[in-house]
Amino acid sequence: MVVETLFAQITHEALSPLSKETSLIPVCCVCGLLRDESGSSRDDERWVTQRKYRKTHGVNPADCLLTHTYCPDCFTHVMDRMSEIA
């Protein structure tokens, strides 16, 4: 119980300065592009630079929590490389 309460407090403190929209930003671990999920559906996802994201949302991505993933181009490249190795 104490651990859960402490975790909740730490998480709340870490997320409090961030808006819900920018609490977790996916970033490509290869090229560094950010996924802009401001569209209405997954089809509207766009991969943008940090500068473009900051300009569009008024938020510095460096001040947000980032989660690593692959953009479509890098994912294709990594999968091609993996198939060459195997």
Secondary structure, DSSP 8 states (H G I E B T S, - for coil): -HHHHHHHHHHHHHHTTS-GGGSEEEEETTT--EEE--SSSGGG-EEE-HHHHHHHHS--GGGSEEEEE--HHHHHHHHHHHHHH-
